[in-house]
Every structure is written in structure tokens, then in C-alpha cells.
Amino acid sequence: MNGFVSFVSAGPGDPELLTLKAVARLAAADVVLYDDLVSAEILQHAGADARLVSVGKRAARPSAKQEHVSRLLTGYASSGAQVVRLKSGDAGIFGRLEEEILAVVAAGIGFEIIPGVTSGFAAAAAAGIPLSRRLTSRRVQLITCADISGSLPADLNWQALADPKATTLVYMGKRTFPELAERLLAAGLPADTPALLAESVGHPGQRLVRTTVERLAAQLRLETSTATATIIYGPLAAPS
């Protein structure tokens, strides 16, 4: 008696950025497995009888192991439950979605993916900037600056990341951005390339800092804030 799994994108935190389909799946769910960054306002869309299970993962904090999350998914669905796996941002962007899909498929359970607003797109919207522009920013690239150990990945394409005509969205990179900036400048990116630090996008504590790549690197060497952040750099992240 198999149930069904809906991988639902919760967006960056603002419940008004949920899709209608996401709201409908939450209302119909028997079980909701949710990330640590999902806001309480979003969880209020779950039905009164739904079981809410936190399976959040945060850097440098005690977190649910991926294998445990996959076991919960398949266990609840195999009992016939309608399961929502609620992932912050867009489920398909740096959210380990593939591992959970593989576990569900191996268990013979049906699933769907409901896309949503990724934090990088929400950050650009909050700052009032586009991510592309004819002639001067024709490419948008999304990267993560934390490997499985939390360090800056060694195999990034530095030539592409130092392209001054690309808009780059950096996820999970606040701690490693100073090192990333050094590599970017060495690869030819101008030090005065505009940069945007967007913390807690979609939450009450949202903070936007418009600066340059060089200055942001210096700032983040000194800051100890644990707020989640997305960084955007490129020709469109210009200081106001």
C-alpha cells in the first residue's frame, strides 16, 4: 500500500511566494517533512491533522542525516501516506533532491516535483535588480561554494566565474567567499565588480548590502553572523 511523495519548494521564507500547487499539497498532506529554513507561516498551510517532522540540515549544527531523511520518506509513503517533502528555496537547486528521488524510486513510490522561488532569484527581486541584460549580462550562473566538508570546492571553473559579463549567484558561500574572491581576482575579475549580500531573504530580518567583490570579501573576513545568505556579483549588482 504505497502512498505518494510531493517534493514541494517552499521558497525563501515569505509564504506569499508559495505556488498555488504547493499550498494545495500542504493542505492535503498526511505527513510533512520540512527543512530547518522553512518558516512557521508556511507550515501553517498544512492541515490540522498533518504530522510535521523537522529534518533540517544546517552547517555546523546537529542535523538529520540524509539516509535518515530518505528512510522517513519511504517509510511514511510505504504505509500509504501522502507525504510532502518541503524544501526551502527551489527543491532542485543545491537541495540534495536527487538522493531523495533515488530512494523513493527504489522503493517503488510515485512522486512529483513542485518548483518554487530560489533564494537567489528572491534576492535579486528584493534588491530591485534583474539578473540579465542585453549585451552586458547574457549569462546567469548558479554555484555553491561549500563542498561536503564545507570548504570551497577546488574544481570550480574559475574562467567562467571570473567572466565580468555574467551574473553569478553564490549559494552557501558566505564563509568561503573571501577565498573565492581571491581566486576570482587572480583569474581576472575586476576588484570593483558590483556585489550584493542578501541575508535572510523573505524573512523579517532581511538585510541587503550593496558593495563590491573586494569590499565584501574584506567584510566577511570580519563578520561572525550566522544568518543564511546568497551573494550575487556581476554587472547588475551595482551599488545604489
C-alpha positions as a Markdown table, in Angstrom:
| # | Residue | x | y | z |
|---|---|---|---|---|
| 1 | Met | 0.0 | 0.0 | 0.0 |
| 2 | Asn | 2.1 | 2.9 | -1.3 |
| 3 | Gly | 1.4 | 6.5 | -0.8 |
| 4 | Phe | 2.9 | 9.3 | -2.7 |
| 5 | Val | 5.7 | 11.9 | -2.2 |
| 6 | Ser | 5.4 | 15.5 | -3.3 |
| 7 | Phe | 8.7 | 17.4 | -3.3 |
| 8 | Val | 7.5 | 20.9 | -2.6 |
| 9 | Ser | 9.6 | 24.0 | -3.0 |
| 10 | Ala | 8.9 | 26.4 | 0.0 |
| 11 | Gly | 10.7 | 29.4 | -1.5 |
| 12 | Pro | 13.0 | 31.6 | 0.6 |
| 13 | Gly | 10.6 | 32.1 | 3.5 |
| 14 | Asp | 7.9 | 34.5 | 2.5 |
| 15 | Pro | 4.6 | 32.5 | 2.5 |
| 16 | Glu | 3.2 | 34.7 | -0.3 |
| 17 | Leu | 5.9 | 33.3 | -2.7 |
| 18 | Leu | 4.4 | 29.8 | -2.4 |
| 19 | Thr | 2.8 | 28.5 | -5.6 |
| 20 | Leu | -0.9 | 27.5 | -5.5 |
| 21 | Lys | 0.1 | 23.9 | -6.1 |
| 22 | Ala | 2.4 | 24.0 | -3.1 |
| 23 | Val | -0.4 | 25.3 | -0.9 |
| 24 | Ala | -2.7 | 22.6 | -2.2 |
| 25 | Arg | -0.3 | 19.8 | -1.5 |
| 26 | Leu | 0.4 | 21.0 | 2.0 |
| 27 | Ala | -3.3 | 21.2 | 2.8 |
| 28 | Ala | -3.7 | 17.6 | 1.6 |
| 29 | Ala | -0.6 | 16.1 | 3.2 |
| 30 | Asp | -0.7 | 13.4 | 5.9 |
| 31 | Val | 3.0 | 14.0 | 6.7 |
| 32 | Val | 5.2 | 17.0 | 6.1 |
| 33 | Leu | 9.0 | 16.6 | 6.3 |
| 34 | Tyr | 10.3 | 20.1 | 6.4 |
| 35 | Asp | 13.7 | 21.8 | 6.2 |
| 36 | Asp | 15.1 | 23.9 | 9.0 |
| 37 | Leu | 14.8 | 27.1 | 7.0 |
| 38 | Val | 11.0 | 26.7 | 6.3 |
| 39 | Ser | 9.1 | 29.4 | 8.1 |
| 40 | Ala | 6.4 | 28.8 | 10.6 |
| 41 | Glu | 4.0 | 30.8 | 8.4 |
| 42 | Ile | 4.5 | 28.3 | 5.6 |
| 43 | Leu | 3.9 | 25.3 | 7.9 |
| 44 | Gln | 0.5 | 26.9 | 8.8 |
| 45 | His | -0.7 | 25.8 | 5.4 |
| 46 | Ala | -0.5 | 22.2 | 6.4 |
| 47 | Gly | -3.8 | 20.5 | 7.5 |
| 48 | Ala | -4.6 | 20.4 | 11.2 |
| 49 | Asp | -4.1 | 16.6 | 11.3 |
| 50 | Ala | -0.9 | 16.5 | 9.4 |
| 51 | Arg | 2.2 | 15.2 | 11.1 |
| 52 | Leu | 5.0 | 17.8 | 11.0 |
| 53 | Val | 8.5 | 16.3 | 11.1 |
| 54 | Ser | 11.6 | 18.5 | 11.1 |
| 55 | Val | 14.5 | 17.1 | 9.1 |
| 56 | Gly | 16.5 | 20.3 | 8.7 |
| 57 | Lys | 20.2 | 20.4 | 7.9 |
| 58 | Arg | 22.3 | 23.4 | 8.8 |
| 59 | Ala | 26.1 | 23.9 | 8.5 |
| 60 | Ala | 28.0 | 23.4 | 11.8 |
| 61 | Arg | 24.8 | 22.3 | 13.6 |
| 62 | Pro | 23.4 | 18.9 | 14.6 |
| 63 | Ser | 21.4 | 17.8 | 11.6 |
| 64 | Ala | 19.4 | 14.9 | 10.3 |
| 65 | Lys | 21.5 | 12.6 | 8.2 |
| 66 | Gln | 20.4 | 12.2 | 4.5 |
| 67 | Glu | 20.0 | 8.5 | 4.9 |
| 68 | His | 17.6 | 9.1 | 7.8 |
| 69 | Val | 15.5 | 11.6 | 5.8 |
| 70 | Ser | 15.3 | 9.1 | 2.9 |
| 71 | Arg | 14.1 | 6.3 | 5.3 |
| 72 | Leu | 11.4 | 8.6 | 6.7 |
| 73 | Leu | 10.2 | 9.5 | 3.2 |
| 74 | Thr | 9.9 | 5.9 | 2.1 |
| 75 | Gly | 8.6 | 4.6 | 5.4 |
| 76 | Tyr | 5.7 | 7.0 | 5.6 |
| 77 | Ala | 4.8 | 6.7 | 1.9 |
| 78 | Ser | 5.0 | 2.9 | 2.1 |
| 79 | Ser | 2.4 | 3.0 | 4.8 |
| 80 | Gly | 0.0 | 4.8 | 2.4 |
| 81 | Ala | 0.6 | 8.4 | 3.5 |
| 82 | Gln | 0.5 | 11.4 | 1.2 |
| 83 | Val | 4.0 | 12.9 | 2.1 |
| 84 | Val | 5.2 | 16.4 | 1.4 |
| 85 | Arg | 8.9 | 16.8 | 1.5 |
| 86 | Leu | 9.1 | 20.6 | 2.0 |
| 87 | Lys | 12.4 | 22.0 | 0.8 |
| 88 | Ser | 13.5 | 25.6 | 1.3 |
| 89 | Gly | 14.1 | 27.7 | -1.9 |
| 90 | Asp | 13.6 | 25.7 | -5.0 |
| 91 | Ala | 13.8 | 21.9 | -4.3 |
| 92 | Gly | 16.1 | 21.3 | -7.3 |
| 93 | Ile | 18.8 | 23.8 | -6.6 |
| 94 | Phe | 21.5 | 22.6 | -4.2 |
| 95 | Gly | 19.0 | 20.7 | -2.0 |
| 96 | Arg | 20.1 | 17.1 | -2.5 |
| 97 | Leu | 16.8 | 16.4 | -4.2 |
| 98 | Glu | 18.3 | 13.7 | -6.4 |
| 99 | Glu | 19.3 | 11.5 | -3.5 |
| 100 | Glu | 15.8 | 11.5 | -2.1 |
| 101 | Ile | 14.3 | 10.9 | -5.6 |
| 102 | Leu | 16.5 | 7.8 | -6.0 |
| 103 | Ala | 15.4 | 6.5 | -2.6 |
| 104 | Val | 11.7 | 7.0 | -3.5 |
| 105 | Val | 12.1 | 5.3 | -6.9 |
| 106 | Ala | 14.0 | 2.4 | -5.4 |
| 107 | Ala | 11.1 | 1.8 | -3.1 |
| 108 | Gly | 8.6 | 1.9 | -6.0 |
| 109 | Ile | 6.8 | 5.0 | -4.7 |
| 110 | Gly | 5.4 | 7.7 | -7.0 |
| 111 | Phe | 6.5 | 11.3 | -6.8 |
| 112 | Glu | 6.2 | 14.7 | -8.2 |
| 113 | Ile | 8.4 | 17.9 | -8.0 |
| 114 | Ile | 6.7 | 21.3 | -7.5 |
| 115 | Pro | 9.2 | 24.1 | -8.3 |
| 116 | Gly | 9.4 | 27.3 | -6.5 |
| 117 | Val | 11.4 | 30.6 | -6.0 |
| 118 | Thr | 15.1 | 30.0 | -5.3 |
| 119 | Ser | 16.7 | 32.4 | -2.8 |
| 120 | Gly | 19.0 | 33.9 | -5.4 |
| 121 | Phe | 16.1 | 35.0 | -7.6 |
| 122 | Ala | 14.3 | 36.3 | -4.5 |
| 123 | Ala | 17.4 | 38.2 | -3.5 |
| 124 | Ala | 17.5 | 39.9 | -6.9 |
| 125 | Ala | 13.8 | 40.8 | -6.7 |
| 126 | Ala | 14.2 | 42.2 | -3.2 |
| 127 | Ala | 17.1 | 44.4 | -4.4 |
| 128 | Gly | 15.2 | 45.6 | -7.4 |
| 129 | Ile | 17.6 | 44.3 | -10.0 |
| 130 | Pro | 17.3 | 42.0 | -13.0 |
| 131 | Leu | 19.6 | 39.0 | -13.5 |
| 132 | Ser | 20.2 | 39.5 | -17.2 |
| 133 | Arg | 20.7 | 42.4 | -19.6 |
| 134 | Arg | 21.2 | 42.5 | -23.3 |
| 135 | Leu | 24.8 | 42.8 | -24.4 |
| 136 | Thr | 26.4 | 43.1 | -20.9 |
| 137 | Ser | 25.0 | 40.2 | -18.9 |
| 138 | Arg | 23.7 | 37.5 | -21.2 |
| 139 | Arg | 24.5 | 34.6 | -18.8 |
| 140 | Val | 23.4 | 33.7 | -15.3 |
| 141 | Gln | 25.3 | 31.1 | -13.4 |
| 142 | Leu | 24.4 | 29.4 | -10.0 |
| 143 | Ile | 27.1 | 27.9 | -7.9 |
| 144 | Thr | 27.6 | 26.5 | -4.4 |
| 145 | Cys | 30.7 | 27.5 | -2.5 |
| 146 | Ala | 30.6 | 24.7 | 0.0 |
| 147 | Asp | 31.6 | 21.1 | -0.7 |
| 148 | Ile | 30.7 | 18.1 | 1.5 |
| 149 | Ser | 33.2 | 19.3 | 4.1 |
| 150 | Gly | 32.1 | 22.9 | 4.0 |
| 151 | Ser | 35.2 | 24.1 | 2.2 |
| 152 | Leu | 35.4 | 26.0 | -1.1 |
| 153 | Pro | 35.3 | 23.4 | -3.9 |
| 154 | Ala | 38.6 | 23.0 | -5.7 |
| 155 | Asp | 37.2 | 22.2 | -9.1 |
| 156 | Leu | 35.2 | 25.3 | -9.9 |
| 157 | Asn | 35.5 | 26.8 | -13.4 |
| 158 | Trp | 37.5 | 29.9 | -12.5 |
| 159 | Gln | 37.5 | 31.3 | -16.0 |
| 160 | Ala | 33.7 | 31.2 | -16.2 |
| 161 | Leu | 33.3 | 32.6 | -12.7 |
| 162 | Ala | 35.6 | 35.5 | -13.4 |
| 163 | Asp | 33.6 | 36.5 | -16.5 |
| 164 | Pro | 32.7 | 40.2 | -16.0 |
| 165 | Lys | 29.7 | 39.9 | -18.3 |
| 166 | Ala | 28.0 | 37.1 | -16.3 |
| 167 | Thr | 25.7 | 37.4 | -13.3 |
| 168 | Thr | 26.7 | 34.9 | -10.7 |
| 169 | Leu | 24.6 | 33.7 | -7.8 |
| 170 | Val | 26.6 | 32.2 | -4.9 |
| 171 | Tyr | 24.8 | 29.8 | -2.5 |
| 172 | Met | 26.2 | 28.6 | 0.8 |
| 173 | Gly | 29.2 | 30.8 | 0.3 |
| 174 | Lys | 29.3 | 33.4 | 3.0 |
| 175 | Arg | 32.1 | 31.7 | 5.0 |
| 176 | Thr | 34.2 | 30.8 | 1.9 |
| 177 | Phe | 33.6 | 34.0 | -0.1 |
| 178 | Pro | 36.9 | 35.7 | 0.9 |
| 179 | Glu | 38.8 | 32.7 | -0.5 |
| 180 | Leu | 36.5 | 32.6 | -3.6 |
| 181 | Ala | 37.2 | 36.3 | -4.1 |
| 182 | Glu | 40.9 | 35.8 | -4.1 |
| 183 | Arg | 40.6 | 33.2 | -6.8 |
| 184 | Leu | 38.3 | 35.3 | -8.8 |
| 185 | Leu | 40.6 | 38.3 | -8.7 |
| 186 | Ala | 43.6 | 36.1 | -9.6 |
| 187 | Ala | 41.6 | 34.9 | -12.6 |
| 188 | Gly | 41.0 | 38.4 | -13.8 |
| 189 | Leu | 37.7 | 39.6 | -12.3 |
| 190 | Pro | 37.9 | 43.3 | -11.6 |
| 191 | Ala | 38.1 | 44.0 | -7.8 |
| 192 | Asp | 35.4 | 46.7 | -8.2 |
| 193 | Thr | 32.8 | 44.2 | -9.7 |
| 194 | Pro | 29.5 | 45.0 | -8.0 |
| 195 | Ala | 28.3 | 42.6 | -5.4 |
| 196 | Leu | 25.2 | 42.1 | -3.3 |
| 197 | Leu | 25.0 | 40.3 | 0.0 |
| 198 | Ala | 21.4 | 39.2 | 0.7 |
| 199 | Glu | 20.8 | 37.8 | 4.2 |
| 200 | Ser | 17.6 | 36.1 | 5.4 |
| 201 | Val | 15.7 | 36.9 | 2.2 |
| 202 | Gly | 12.0 | 36.5 | 2.7 |
| 203 | His | 12.2 | 36.7 | 6.5 |
| 204 | Pro | 11.7 | 39.6 | 8.9 |
| 205 | Gly | 15.4 | 40.1 | 9.4 |
| 206 | Gln | 16.2 | 40.5 | 5.7 |
| 207 | Arg | 19.4 | 42.6 | 5.1 |
| 208 | Leu | 20.7 | 43.7 | 1.7 |
| 209 | Val | 24.3 | 45.1 | 1.4 |
| 210 | Arg | 25.4 | 46.5 | -1.9 |
| 211 | Thr | 29.1 | 46.7 | -2.3 |
| 212 | Thr | 32.0 | 45.3 | -4.5 |
| 213 | Val | 33.6 | 41.8 | -4.6 |
| 214 | Glu | 36.8 | 43.1 | -2.9 |
| 215 | Arg | 35.0 | 45.0 | -0.2 |
| 216 | Leu | 32.5 | 42.2 | 0.5 |
| 217 | Ala | 35.4 | 39.7 | 0.9 |
| 218 | Ala | 37.0 | 42.1 | 3.5 |
| 219 | Gln | 33.7 | 42.5 | 5.3 |
| 220 | Leu | 33.0 | 38.7 | 5.5 |
| 221 | Arg | 36.5 | 38.1 | 6.9 |
| 222 | Leu | 35.5 | 40.0 | 10.0 |
| 223 | Glu | 31.8 | 39.2 | 10.3 |
| 224 | Thr | 30.5 | 36.3 | 12.5 |
| 225 | Ser | 26.8 | 36.5 | 11.6 |
| 226 | Thr | 25.2 | 33.0 | 11.1 |
| 227 | Ala | 22.3 | 34.4 | 9.1 |
| 228 | Thr | 21.8 | 32.5 | 5.8 |
| 229 | Ala | 22.8 | 34.4 | 2.8 |
| 230 | Thr | 23.0 | 34.5 | -1.0 |
| 231 | Ile | 25.6 | 36.5 | -2.8 |
| 232 | Ile | 25.2 | 38.0 | -6.3 |
| 233 | Tyr | 28.1 | 39.5 | -8.2 |
| 234 | Gly | 28.3 | 40.9 | -11.7 |
| 235 | Pro | 27.4 | 44.0 | -13.7 |
| 236 | Leu | 23.8 | 44.2 | -12.4 |
| 237 | Ala | 24.5 | 44.0 | -8.7 |
| 238 | Ala | 25.6 | 47.7 | -8.8 |
| 239 | Pro | 25.6 | 49.8 | -5.6 |
| 240 | Ser | 22.7 | 52.2 | -5.5 |
